[in-house]
Amino acid sequence: QNFYYYYFYNLFFMNSVFFLDGSLTGLKQRTGVDVANVDASSNRCNLRGATHSPVFSMDGDFVIGGVFAIHYNMMTEIHNHNTMPEPPKCTGRLVRNQLQYFCTELLPGIKLGYQIHDSCAAVPVAMQAAFQLSNGQDNVFYKDKNCSQSGRMVAVVGDSGSTQSIAISLIIGSFDIPQVSHFSTCACLSDKKQFPNFFRTIPSDAFQAVALAKLVKHFGWTWIGAICSDSDYGNNGMASFLKAAQEEGICVEFSESFLRSNPISKIQRVADLIRRSTAKVIVAFAGMGEMDVLLEELATKPSPSRQWIGSEAWITDTNLQRFTFCEGAIGFAIPKSNIPGLRDFLLDLSLTEVVASPVLTEFWEKTFKCTLKKDTNTENIMIIYVHLRITTMVYKAVYAIAHAIHNVVCVDKNATAQCDKHLMLESKQVLTALKKVNFTQNGYSVSFDTNGDPVAAYELVNWHKGESGNIESVTVGYYDASRPKNKELYINKNLTWMDGRQEVPVSVCSDRCPPGTYKVLQKGKPICCYDCIKCPEGEISNTTDSSDCFPCPIEFWPNAERDSCHPKPVEFLSINETLAIILAFFSVGGACLAILTAAVFFHHRTTPIVRANNSELSFLLLFSLTLCFLCSLTFIGAPTEWSCKLRHSAFGITFVLCISCVLGKTIVVLMAFKATLPGSNVMKWFGPLQQRLTVVLFTFVQVLICTVWLVLRPPFPMKNFSTYKERIILECALGSAIGFWAVLGYIGLLAVFCFVLAVLARKLPDNFNEAKLITFSMLIFCAVWLTFIPSYVSSPGKFTVAVEIFAILASSFGLIMCIFAPKCFIILCQPKKNTKKYLMSKK
């Protein structure tokens, strides 16, 4: 409401704006305001209101306007609407660094004048100054003159605040008057559609916001608090910073805006929010006034230490450095520089000149906290301002305007050019020339891009505690947006952190997740707040703060920490293992036992007990048993293509050969006792030739099965990844399960057939009936292989092979012990029973 009041107040009463549409009477009827006394005979308009005199002014060939926040507040008055209100007046603390902006010699042969107004850092006063600079100070205006040349400025420098600059630009932009700001950094002012006449010598907040985000990221801070001025500068700057921070993966615990003019309760609420915050880093995108009142409030109560990150508006303000709890604050500042001639100018000021200016007098007395006397020495005034920051931006702005004027009024653009200072210079010409300005002054290049912005360059300053115990700003690095990506920030000195510490403070919502874990966001909290969860089985993360885990390659498995993949151990029944050695021992032992038995039988081959049951089949059976024992060795060791083919086929053929011999012996027993019956002639149908053919025939069938299996889909070595997740089983794949079970099935069929025949022959009369031994051996054989099937299917890894070897050895030992052990016992231990009479006797 106050804003619009002052707007219309300035528009109609205070700013000397002339409305000429051919009918001033109609204007009065529409507005209700008699803005001017009109002399109809001379077409002359007289200014009705009073103008506000500039703080500093000087005539010249061309006049430049200036609007600066010399004072910090505007005097507030309550109007009764009965009398015309006075123009707004400035009051409050004098902003001393603004006073350095005035006066310097620029163009040889051309005198540049100036009119400098105090905006009080208030929009209404800035608008009043803008209207007055647009109109000039002429109290009389003749209607037949060119309106565009009525004492207007050719350009305006200012204002300090972005909000004030927006108001000024919207006013003077209508008249194509260029505006060059030295301290308005709002990114919104880069919009050429809204502000086509706006330029600035200070970088846009869009660059500073990115720089601040990179600074925060550089030190590993991911959990911060943010405050800003509730103004165009603060709100737009903070919006740009929050966007840049999000892109850098930085989370903001809170973001608050406020003004120095807010009620104290609002300031206290922001201060309490900072005190309660878990974030140790606070980014303040605020003006000097806001930081002053906030830090004053924080100083009233003990507060936890905070690492302050400041924008250029307050980080170099010496007045704020009285708050010692802000020691270690860092932020970006305008590069400092010496201004040639400023020191001499200040030293040349006479006491009379200082006393003659109320503003200079106020500046002097508030700076040195004394009353100005005639004998005061003015030399001290310059000692404080050897290196200047913001003043340099004004210096650049004035020189940019001077170069633009030079390029318009001079025939040749070099230093010795002939210039026409009497040229009717229009502000639009200066506006066009400013867009092309490109020069170097005092070691700094000055130019504007298409948005009216300069190249972004900042100094990184750090608040150190000096030897005197006072806080001082120290330049510790630089930021240059023109450098390659991720190399814009350069730090060349050690920094001091909060409370004077030397180590970088930590400000995170959650500690970093180590390798081997991954982040799981906490519900309802920002992405920087998370829990660290160990990677699932079989997966790893090898980076810090991993958002996910990834599985190892199929032949690899995570270590215990789950931060790296290692090759899985390959498992097979190795000859170096105890189990393999035991099985190999019994395998070789069984083969030796079979050979030894054959040797005994061969030595006693003429004895009745050897000749009684077809010694030829007995030797063939012992040979096949030797092969059965030895074939189990092919299952030990790493599977290869040939070992896989050999182990199953050798096992299948040797066992069929073995069972065929047993079956032949069983048939011989049956036929032998049948032949003792009167009139029987069966032995001629099952003599030695038929016995051999029977063994060959049964074995040939198995050979045929194995051949078909090996030709069509043979077994092959395979890495088994499914049985165990953490290791590889190297085994022989069956190739064709049908072939494998056909081999086993055929062996089982012969064993069952042999068992049935042996059962039928077990009660035949004889003192030595071999059928009884065969029955018991087949019973063991069948039992072993019936239990083998479920054990084979359920046993994991190398134990599958061990079970198969055990079955081979158990059945082989069962055969040799049941069939041959009793005979060897009689031959070796009871030779008296090794007679035909004993064998033929009946029990």
C-alpha positions in Angstrom: 0.0 0.0 0.0 2.8 2.4 0.9 4.6 1.5 -2.4 1.6 2.6 -4.5 1.0 5.7 -2.4 4.6 6.9 -2.9 4.4 5.9 -6.6 1.4 8.3 -7.2 2.8 10.8 -4.8 6.0 11.0 -6.8 4.2 10.8 -10.1 1.9 13.8 -9.5 3.5 16.0 -6.9 7.2 15.7 -6.4 8.9 14.7 -9.6 8.2 17.5 -12.0 6.7 15.2 -14.6 5.0 17.1 -17.4 1.9 15.6 -19.1 1.3 17.2 -22.5 -1.4 15.8 -24.7 -2.7 19.0 -26.0 -5.3 19.5 -23.3 -4.0 20.2 -19.8 -7.6 21.0 -18.8 -8.6 17.4 -19.8 -5.7 16.1 -17.7 -7.0 18.0 -14.7 -10.5 16.6 -15.2 -9.2 13.0 -15.5 -6.8 13.1 -12.5 -8.2 15.8 -10.3 -4.8 17.4 -10.0 -3.8 20.7 -11.4 -0.2 19.8 -12.3 0.9 23.1 -13.8 0.0 26.7 -14.4 -0.5 27.1 -18.1 0.2 30.4 -19.9 -1.9 30.0 -23.0 -0.3 32.9 -24.9 3.2 31.5 -24.6 2.4 27.8 -24.4 4.5 27.7 -21.3 4.1 25.2 -18.4 5.3 26.1 -14.9 6.3 23.3 -12.5 3.8 23.2 -9.6 5.7 20.9 -7.2 9.1 21.2 -5.6 12.2 19.3 -6.8 14.5 17.4 -4.5 18.0 18.8 -4.8 20.8 16.2 -5.5 23.3 15.5 -2.9 26.2 16.3 -5.2 26.0 18.0 -8.6 28.3 19.6 -11.2 27.5 21.1 -14.6 29.1 19.8 -17.7 28.9 19.3 -21.4 27.0 16.1 -20.8 25.4 15.1 -17.5 25.4 11.7 -15.9 22.9 10.9 -13.2 23.7 8.8 -10.1 21.5 7.1 -7.5 23.2 5.7 -4.4 22.1 4.5 -1.0 24.2 7.1 0.9 21.9 6.7 4.0 20.3 3.5 5.0 16.7 4.4 5.9 13.9 6.6 4.8 12.2 8.9 7.3 8.6 7.7 7.7 5.9 10.3 8.2 2.2 10.0 8.8 0.3 12.2 6.3 -3.0 13.9 7.2 -4.0 14.5 3.5 -4.7 18.1 4.3 -1.4 19.5 3.4 1.0 18.6 0.6 3.5 16.1 2.0 7.2 16.9 1.9 9.6 14.9 -0.2 10.9 11.8 1.5 14.0 12.3 3.5 16.8 10.0 4.3 17.9 9.2 7.8 19.7 6.4 9.7 23.2 5.1 9.5 25.4 6.6 6.8 26.7 4.0 4.4 30.3 5.2 4.2 31.5 3.2 1.3 28.9 4.8 -0.9 30.6 8.1 -0.4 33.6 6.9 -2.3 31.7 6.7 -5.5 31.9 10.3 -6.6 34.2 12.5 -8.7 37.0 11.7 -11.2 38.3 13.2 -14.4 37.4 11.2 -17.5 37.4 12.5 -21.0 40.0 15.1 -22.1 38.3 18.1 -23.8 34.8 17.1 -22.6 33.4 18.0 -19.2 31.1 15.5 -17.7 28.7 16.8 -15.2 26.8 14.8 -12.7 23.8 14.8 -10.4 23.9 12.4 -7.5 20.8 11.5 -5.5 20.5 9.6 -2.2 18.0 6.8 -2.5 18.1 5.9 1.2 18.0 2.2 0.0 14.2 2.8 -0.4 12.2 2.2 -3.5 10.0 5.4 -3.2 13.0 7.6 -2.9 14.8 5.8 -5.8 11.6 6.3 -7.9 11.6 10.0 -7.1 15.2 10.3 -8.1 14.5 8.4 -11.4 11.6 10.7 -12.3 13.7 13.8 -11.5 16.6 12.5 -13.5 14.2 11.8 -16.4 12.8 15.4 -16.3 15.7 17.5 -15.3 15.4 20.5 -12.9 13.8 23.0 -15.3 10.9 24.8 -13.6 9.5 26.0 -16.9 8.8 23.9 -20.0 7.8 25.3 -23.4 5.4 23.0 -25.3 6.9 23.7 -28.7 10.3 22.3 -27.7 11.5 18.7 -28.2 10.4 16.8 -25.1 13.2 14.3 -25.4 15.9 17.0 -24.8 14.4 18.7 -21.7 17.4 18.5 -19.4 17.5 14.6 -19.2 20.5 12.6 -18.2 22.4 10.9 -21.0 22.9 7.9 -18.6 22.3 6.9 -15.0 24.7 5.0 -12.6 23.0 3.1 -9.8 21.3 2.0 -7.7 22.9 -0.2 -5.1 20.0 -2.4 -4.4 18.4 -4.6 -7.0 14.8 -3.7 -6.0 15.6 0.0 -6.3 17.3 -0.6 -9.7 14.3 -2.4 -11.0 12.1 0.5 -10.1 14.5 3.0 -11.7 14.9 0.9 -14.9 11.1 0.6 -15.4 10.9 4.5 -15.2 13.9 5.7 -17.2 13.7 2.7 -19.7 10.7 4.3 -21.3 12.9 7.2 -22.3 15.8 4.9 -23.5 18.1 6.3 -20.8 20.8 3.7 -20.2 21.3 2.5 -16.6 24.6 1.0 -15.4 24.4 -0.4 -11.9 27.5 -1.0 -9.7 25.9 -3.3 -7.1 22.5 -4.6 -8.3 23.1 -8.3 -8.8 19.6 -9.8 -9.2 19.6 -12.3 -12.0 16.2 -11.0 -13.0 17.8 -7.8 -14.3 19.4 -9.8 -17.1 16.0 -10.1 -18.8 16.3 -7.7 -21.8 12.6 -7.9 -22.5 11.8 -6.2 -19.2 15.0 -4.2 -18.7 16.4 -3.4 -22.2 18.3 -0.3 -20.9 20.0 -2.1 -17.9 23.7 -2.8 -17.7 25.9 -3.6 -14.7 29.6 -3.8 -13.9 29.1 -6.4 -11.1 28.4 -10.0 -12.0 24.8 -11.3 -11.9 23.7 -13.4 -9.0 23.2 -16.2 -11.4 27.0 -16.6 -11.5 27.4 -16.0 -7.8 24.7 -18.6 -6.9 26.6 -21.2 -9.0 29.9 -20.1 -7.4 28.4 -20.4 -3.9 27.0 -23.9 -4.7 30.4 -25.0 -6.0 32.1 -23.6 -2.9 29.8 -25.6 -0.6 30.3 -28.7 -2.7 34.1 -28.2 -2.7 34.2 -28.6 1.1 31.9 -31.6 1.2 29.0 -29.8 2.9 25.7 -31.5 1.9 23.5 -30.3 4.7 23.1 -26.5 5.0 20.7 -23.8 6.2 19.8 -20.9 4.0 18.6 -17.3 4.7 18.1 -14.4 2.4 16.8 -10.9 2.3 13.1 -10.7 1.4 13.8 -8.6 -1.6 14.5 -9.1 -5.3 18.2 -9.4 -4.6 17.7 -12.0 -1.8 14.8 -14.0 -3.2 16.1 -14.3 -6.8 19.6 -15.0 -5.6 18.5 -17.7 -3.2 16.2 -19.2 -5.9 19.3 -19.5 -8.2 21.4 -20.8 -5.4 18.9 -23.5 -4.4 18.7 -24.6 -8.0 22.5 -24.8 -8.3 22.7 -26.6 -4.9 20.2 -29.2 -6.0 22.3 -29.9 -9.1 25.4 -30.3 -6.9 23.6 -32.8 -4.6 23.3 -30.3 -1.7 20.3 -30.5 0.6 18.8 -27.5 2.4 17.5 -28.0 5.9 15.6 -24.7 5.9 15.3 -21.6 3.8 14.0 -18.4 5.4 13.7 -14.8 4.1 13.3 -11.6 6.1 13.8 -7.9 6.0 15.5 -5.6 8.5 12.2 -3.8 8.8 10.3 -6.9 9.9 8.9 -7.1 13.4 11.5 -8.3 16.0 9.5 -11.5 16.4 10.2 -12.4 12.8 13.9 -11.8 13.4 13.9 -13.8 16.6 12.2 -16.7 14.8 14.9 -16.8 12.1 17.6 -16.7 14.8 16.0 -19.5 16.8 15.8 -21.5 13.6 19.5 -21.2 13.1 20.2 -22.1 16.7 18.1 -25.3 16.5 19.4 -26.3 13.1 21.4 -29.5 12.8 23.2 -28.0 9.8 26.5 -26.4 10.8 26.8 -24.3 7.6 24.6 -21.3 6.9 24.5 -19.7 3.5 23.3 -16.1 3.8 22.2 -14.4 0.5 21.3 -11.1 2.3 22.1 -7.5 2.4 24.1 -5.7 5.0 21.0 -4.4 6.8 19.4 -7.8 7.2 22.7 -9.4 8.4 23.2 -6.6 10.9 19.8 -7.1 12.6 20.1 -10.9 12.5 23.6 -11.1 13.9 22.6 -8.6 16.6 19.8 -11.0 17.6 22.1 -14.0 17.5 24.5 -12.2 19.8 21.9 -11.8 22.5 22.0 -15.5 23.4 24.7 -18.1 23.3 24.4 -20.0 20.0 26.1 -23.1 18.6 29.0 -22.4 16.3 28.0 -22.0 12.7 30.1 -21.7 9.5 28.8 -18.7 7.7 28.9 -18.5 3.9 28.2 -15.0 2.6 27.2 -13.3 -0.6 29.1 -10.2 -1.8 26.5 -7.8 -0.3 27.8 -8.3 3.3 30.9 -10.5 3.4 33.3 -7.5 3.1 31.3 -5.1 5.3 33.7 -4.0 8.1 30.8 -3.0 10.3 29.6 -6.6 10.6 33.1 -7.8 11.6 32.4 -6.7 15.1 30.5 -10.0 15.6 33.4 -12.2 16.5 31.3 -15.3 16.6 31.3 -15.1 12.8 35.1 -15.7 12.7 35.9 -18.1 9.8 33.1 -16.8 7.6 33.8 -17.2 3.9 32.2 -15.8 0.8 32.7 -14.2 -2.6 33.5 -10.5 -2.9 34.1 -8.1 -5.7 37.8 -8.0 -6.6 39.5 -5.1 -4.9 41.5 -2.5 -6.7 43.2 0.9 -6.4 41.5 3.8 -8.2 44.1 6.1 -9.7 43.7 9.7 -8.5 41.2 9.0 -5.7 43.8 9.4 -3.0 45.0 12.8 -4.4 41.4 13.9 -4.8 40.5 13.1 -1.2 43.7 14.8 0.1 43.0 17.9 -2.0 39.7 18.4 -0.3 39.9 21.5 1.7 38.2 21.8 5.1 35.9 24.4 3.6 34.7 22.0 0.9 34.0 19.3 3.5 32.1 21.7 5.8 30.2 23.1 2.9 28.6 19.7 2.2 26.3 18.3 4.9 26.8 14.8 3.6 30.6 15.0 3.7 30.4 16.5 7.2 28.1 13.7 8.4 30.4 11.1 6.8 33.5 12.6 8.5 31.9 12.8 11.9 30.4 9.3 11.9 33.6 7.8 10.5 35.9 9.3 13.1 33.3 9.7 15.9 34.1 13.3 16.4 32.9 16.8 15.7 34.4 18.4 12.6 36.4 21.5 13.4 38.1 24.0 11.2 41.6 22.7 12.0 40.9 19.1 11.3 43.4 17.4 9.0 41.7 15.6 6.2 44.5 13.1 5.4 43.1 10.3 7.5 40.1 10.0 5.2 42.0 8.3 2.5 44.1 5.9 4.5 41.0 3.7 5.1 40.3 3.4 1.4 43.4 2.3 -0.3 41.9 -0.9 -1.7 38.4 -0.6 -2.9 35.8 -3.2 -4.1 32.4 -1.8 -4.7 33.8 1.6 -5.5 35.7 0.0 -8.4 32.4 -1.1 -9.9 31.2 2.5 -9.9 34.6 3.5 -11.4 34.0 0.9 -14.2 30.4 2.1 -14.7 31.3 5.7 -15.1 34.2 4.9 -17.5 31.8 2.6 -19.5 29.4 5.5 -20.0 32.3 7.9 -20.8 33.6 5.5 -23.5 30.1 5.2 -24.9 29.8 9.0 -25.1 33.2 9.2 -26.6 32.3 6.8 -29.3 29.2 8.8 -30.2 30.5 12.4 -30.1 33.9 11.8 -31.5 34.5 11.6 -35.3 37.5 9.2 -34.7 37.6 6.8 -31.9 41.3 7.1 -30.9 42.6 9.2 -28.1 43.4 12.2 -30.3 40.0 12.3 -32.0 38.1 15.5 -32.6 35.0 15.5 -30.4 32.0 17.8 -30.7 30.9 18.6 -27.2 28.1 20.8 -28.6 26.5 17.8 -30.3 22.8 17.3 -29.3 23.5 13.9 -27.7 20.5 11.6 -27.2 20.4 9.0 -24.5 19.4 6.4 -27.0 22.7 6.8 -28.8 24.6 6.2 -25.6 22.4 3.1 -25.0 23.4 1.7 -28.4 27.1 2.5 -27.8 27.1 0.9 -24.4 26.3 -2.5 -25.9 29.5 -2.3 -27.9 31.8 -1.0 -25.2 35.0 -3.1 -24.7 38.1 -1.6 -23.1 40.6 -2.1 -20.3 40.9 0.3 -17.4 43.2 0.0 -14.4 44.1 -3.6 -15.3 40.4 -4.7 -15.6 38.5 -5.3 -18.8 35.1 -3.8 -19.2 32.5 -5.2 -21.6 28.9 -6.4 -21.6 27.3 -9.5 -23.0 24.0 -9.6 -24.7 22.3 -9.5 -21.3 24.2 -6.5 -20.2 26.4 -8.5 -17.7 30.2 -8.5 -17.3 32.4 -11.6 -17.1 31.9 -13.1 -13.6 35.0 -12.9 -11.4 35.1 -12.9 -7.6 37.6 -13.0 -4.8 37.2 -15.6 -2.1 37.5 -13.8 1.3 37.8 -15.4 4.7 37.3 -13.7 8.1 40.5 -14.1 10.1 41.2 -12.8 13.5 44.1 -10.4 13.3 46.9 -9.7 15.7 44.8 -7.0 17.3 42.0 -9.5 18.0 39.7 -7.9 15.5 38.2 -9.7 12.5 39.8 -8.9 9.2 38.8 -9.9 5.6 41.6 -11.9 3.9 41.6 -12.9 0.3 42.3 -16.6 0.1 41.3 -17.5 -3.4 39.5 -16.6 -6.6 36.5 -17.7 -8.7 36.6 -17.0 -12.5 33.6 -18.2 -14.5 35.7 -17.9 -17.7 38.0 -20.8 -16.6 37.4 -24.4 -17.7 34.6 -26.3 -16.1 35.3 -27.5 -12.5 38.4 -25.3 -12.4 36.7 -22.0 -11.8 37.5 -22.0 -8.0 41.1 -21.6 -7.0 42.2 -21.5 -3.3 45.8 -20.4 -2.7 45.9 -19.8 1.1 44.9 -21.7 4.3 41.5 -20.9 5.6 40.3 -20.2 9.2 37.0 -21.9 10.1 34.4 -21.2 12.7 35.8 -20.6 16.2 39.2 -20.2 14.6 39.6 -23.9 13.9 42.0 -25.2 11.3 40.1 -28.3 10.1 37.2 -28.1 7.8 33.9 -28.4 9.7 31.6 -31.3 8.7 27.9 -30.5 7.9 26.0 -33.5 6.7 22.6 -34.9 7.4 23.9 -38.5 7.4 27.5 -39.8 7.4 28.8 -41.0 4.2 28.1 -44.6 3.3 31.3 -46.6 3.0 31.9 -49.0 0.2 30.0 -52.2 0.7 26.8 -50.3 1.5 24.2 -48.3 -0.3 22.0 -45.4 0.5 18.3 -45.8 1.4 16.5 -42.5 1.8 14.8 -41.7 5.0 11.1 -41.3 4.6 9.9 -37.7 4.4 13.4 -36.2 4.4 15.7 -34.7 1.8 17.9 -36.9 -0.4 20.9 -36.1 1.8 19.3 -37.9 4.8 19.6 -41.6 4.4 20.5 -44.9 6.1 23.5 -47.0 5.0 22.4 -50.6 4.2 24.8 -53.4 3.6 24.7 -54.7 0.0 22.6 -57.9 -0.6 24.4 -61.2 -0.9 26.3 -61.4 -4.2 26.3 -57.7 -4.8 28.9 -55.0 -4.0 29.4 -51.2 -4.0 32.9 -50.0 -4.5 32.3 -46.3 -4.1 31.4 -44.1 -1.2 27.8 -43.0 -1.0 26.7 -45.5 -3.6 23.0 -45.2 -4.4 22.8 -48.9 -5.4 24.7 -52.1 -5.4 25.5 -54.1 -8.4 26.1 -57.9 -8.8 29.5 -59.4 -9.4 30.1 -61.2 -12.7 29.0 -64.8 -12.6 32.4 -66.2 -11.9 33.1 -63.7 -9.1 31.8 -63.3 -5.5 32.0 -60.4 -3.0 34.5 -60.3 -0.2 33.3 -60.1 3.4 33.1 -56.3 3.3 31.2 -56.5 -0.1 33.3 -53.7 -1.6 35.1 -55.8 -4.3 34.6 -58.9 -6.3 37.0 -61.9 -6.2 37.1 -65.0 -8.3 34.9 -67.8 -6.9 36.8 -70.8 -5.8 36.5 -73.7 -8.2 35.4 -76.9 -6.5 35.9 -80.5 -7.7 37.1 -83.7 -6.1 40.8 -83.0 -6.2 43.4 -85.7 -5.7 44.9 -83.6 -3.0 41.8 -83.8 -0.8 41.6 -86.3 2.1 38.3 -87.7 0.8 39.7 -88.2 -2.7 42.8 -89.9 -1.3 40.7 -92.3 0.8 38.5 -93.2 -2.1 41.6 -93.7 -4.4 43.2 -95.9 -1.8 40.1 -98.2 -1.6 39.9 -98.1 -5.4 43.5 -99.2 -5.9 43.2 -101.6 -3.0 40.1 -103.2 -4.5 41.9 -103.6 -7.8 44.8 -105.2 -6.1 42.5 -107.5 -4.1 40.9 -108.7 -7.4 44.3 -109.3 -9.0 45.5 -111.1 -5.9 42.3 -113.3 -5.9 42.9 -114.0 -9.6 46.4 -115.0 -8.7 45.2 -117.4 -6.0 42.7 -118.9 -8.3 45.2 -119.3 -11.1 47.6 -121.0 -8.7 44.9 -123.4 -7.6 43.2 -123.6 -10.9 43.3 -127.5 -10.9 41.6 -127.7 -7.5 38.0 -128.8 -7.3 36.7 -125.5 -5.8 38.1 -123.5 -8.7 36.9 -125.9 -11.4 33.5 -126.4 -9.8 31.9 -123.1 -11.0 33.3 -122.4 -14.4 36.8 -121.0 -13.8 36.7 -119.2 -17.1 33.8 -117.0 -15.9 35.5 -116.6 -12.6 38.6 -115.1 -14.1 36.5 -112.9 -16.4 34.5 -111.7 -13.4 37.7 -110.9 -11.5 39.0 -109.0 -14.5 35.8 -107.0 -14.8 35.9 -106.3 -11.0 39.5 -105.0 -11.4 38.2 -102.6 -14.1 35.3 -101.6 -11.9 37.6 -100.7 -9.1 39.9 -98.8 -11.4 37.2 -96.9 -13.3 36.4 -95.0 -10.1 39.7 -93.2 -10.4 38.4 -91.5 -13.5 36.0 -89.6 -11.3 38.8 -88.0 -9.3 40.4 -84.8 -10.5 39.3 -81.8 -12.6 36.8 -82.9 -15.2 38.0 -82.7 -18.8 36.3 -83.5 -22.0 37.8 -87.0 -22.3 37.5 -87.9 -18.6 33.8 -87.0 -18.7 33.2 -89.4 -21.6 35.4 -92.1 -20.1 34.1 -92.2 -16.6 30.5 -92.9 -17.3 31.0 -95.2 -20.3 33.8 -97.2 -18.6 31.6 -97.5 -15.5 28.6 -98.6 -17.4 30.5 -101.2 -19.6 32.6 -102.7 -16.8 29.7 -103.2 -14.5 27.6 -104.8 -17.2 30.5 -107.1 -18.0 30.7 -107.9 -14.3 27.0 -108.6 -13.9 27.0 -110.6 -17.1 29.6 -112.9 -15.7 27.7 -113.2 -12.4 24.5 -113.9 -14.4 26.4 -116.5 -16.5 27.6 -118.2 -13.3 24.0 -118.2 -11.9 22.7 -119.8 -15.1 25.5 -122.4 -15.0 24.5 -123.3 -11.4 20.8 -123.7 -12.4 21.7 -125.7 -15.5 24.2 -127.9 -13.7 21.6 -129.1 -11.2 19.0 -129.5 -13.8 21.4 -131.7 -15.8 21.5 -134.1 -12.8 17.9 -135.0 -13.3 17.2 -138.2 -15.2 16.7 -137.6 -18.9 17.9 -134.0 -18.8 20.1 -132.7 -21.6 20.1 -129.0 -20.9 23.9 -128.6 -20.5 24.4 -129.0 -24.2 22.3 -125.9 -24.7 24.4 -123.9 -22.2 27.9 -125.0 -22.6 31.1 -122.8 -22.5 30.3 -121.3 -25.9 26.8 -120.2 -24.9 28.2 -118.8 -21.7 30.7 -116.7 -23.6 28.1 -115.6 -26.1 25.7 -114.6 -23.2 28.4 -112.4 -21.6 29.3 -110.9 -25.0 25.7 -110.3 -25.9 24.7 -108.6 -22.6 27.9 -106.4 -22.7 27.4 -105.5 -26.4 24.0 -104.0 -25.6 25.6 -101.7 -23.0 28.4 -100.8 -25.5 25.7 -99.9 -28.0 23.9 -97.7 -25.5 27.1 -95.9 -24.5 28.1 -95.4 -28.2 24.8 -93.8 -29.0 25.1 -91.6 -25.9 28.6 -90.5 -26.7 27.8 -89.8 -30.4 24.6 -87.9 -29.9 25.0 -86.0 -26.7 28.1 -86.9 -24.8 29.0 -85.8 -21.3 31.1 -82.6 -21.1 32.8 -80.6 -18.4 30.7 -77.8 -17.0 30.9 -75.0 -14.4 28.0 -75.3 -12.1 27.0 -71.8 -10.7 23.6 -72.8 -9.4 24.3 -75.2 -6.6 26.4 -72.7 -4.6 26.3 -69.0 -5.0 29.7 -68.4 -3.5 31.7 -71.1 -5.4 31.9 -72.8 -8.7 31.4 -76.6 -9.0 33.4 -78.1 -11.8 31.6 -81.2 -12.9 30.7 -83.4 -15.8 27.3 -82.6 -17.3 25.4 -85.6 -18.4 24.8 -84.2 -21.9 21.8 -86.6 -22.2 20.1 -87.6 -19.0 18.3 -90.3 -20.9 21.6 -91.8 -21.9 22.9 -91.8 -18.3 19.7 -93.3 -16.8 19.6 -95.9 -19.7 23.1 -97.1 -18.7 22.1 -97.3 -15.0 18.7 -98.8 -15.9 20.3 -101.6 -18.0 22.8 -102.4 -15.2 19.8 -102.5 -12.7 17.8 -104.7 -15.0 20.6 -107.3 -15.3 21.2 -107.1 -11.6 17.5 -107.8 -10.8 17.4 -110.6 -13.3 20.5 -112.1 -11.8 19.1 -111.7 -8.3 15.9 -113.5 -9.2 17.8 -116.5 -10.8 20.1 -116.6 -7.7 17.1 -116.8 -5.4 15.7 -119.6 -7.4 18.9 -121.6 -7.2 19.8 -120.9 -3.5 18.0 -124.1 -2.2 19.5 -126.5 -4.6 21.3 -129.5 -2.9 25.0 -129.2 -2.6 27.5 -128.6 0.1 28.8 -125.7 -1.8 26.0 -124.0 -3.7 27.5 -120.8 -5.3 23.9 -119.5 -5.9 23.7 -118.6 -2.2 26.8 -116.4 -2.5 25.5 -114.8 -5.7 22.1 -114.1 -4.0 23.7 -112.3 -1.2 26.1 -110.4 -3.4 23.2 -109.3 -5.7 21.3 -108.2 -2.6 24.1 -106.0 -1.6 24.5 -104.7 -5.2 20.9 -103.8 -5.5 20.8 -102.2 -2.1 23.8 -100.0 -2.8 22.4 -98.8 -6.1 18.9 -98.2 -4.8 20.3 -95.9 -2.1 22.7 -94.4 -4.7 19.9 -92.8 -6.7 18.5 -90.4 -4.0 22.0 -89.7 -2.6 23.3 -88.9 -6.1 20.4 -86.4 -6.8 20.6 -84.7 -3.4 24.4 -84.5 -2.8 25.8 -81.1 -3.7 28.9 -80.4 -5.6 31.9 -82.7 -5.4 30.0 -85.0 -3.0 27.9 -86.1 -6.0 31.0 -87.6 -7.5 32.1 -89.1 -4.1 28.7 -90.8 -3.8 29.0 -92.3 -7.2 32.6 -93.6 -6.4 31.4 -95.0 -3.1 28.5 -96.8 -4.9 31.0 -98.3 -7.4 33.4 -99.4 -4.7 30.7 -100.7 -2.4 29.1 -102.8 -5.0 32.4 -104.1 -6.3 33.6 -105.0 -2.8 30.2 -106.7 -2.2 30.7 -108.9 -5.3 34.3 -109.9 -4.6 33.8 -110.5 -0.9 30.5 -112.5 -1.3 31.6 -114.6 -4.3 35.3 -115.1 -3.9 36.1 -114.6 -0.2 34.6 -118.0 0.9 36.4 -119.8 -1.8 39.7 -118.1 -1.0 39.2 -119.0 2.6 38.7 -122.7 1.8 41.7 -122.7 -0.6 44.0 -121.0 1.8 42.8 -121.8 5.2 40.8 -125.1 4.8 42.5 -127.1 2.0 40.9 -130.3 3.4 37.6 -129.1 2.2 38.9 -128.4 -1.3 37.9 -131.9 -2.5 35.3 -133.1 -4.9 33.8 -135.4 -2.2 33.2 -132.5 0.1 31.8 -130.3 -2.5 29.4 -133.0 -3.8 28.3 -134.0 -0.3 24.8 -132.9 0.7 23.9 -131.2 3.9 
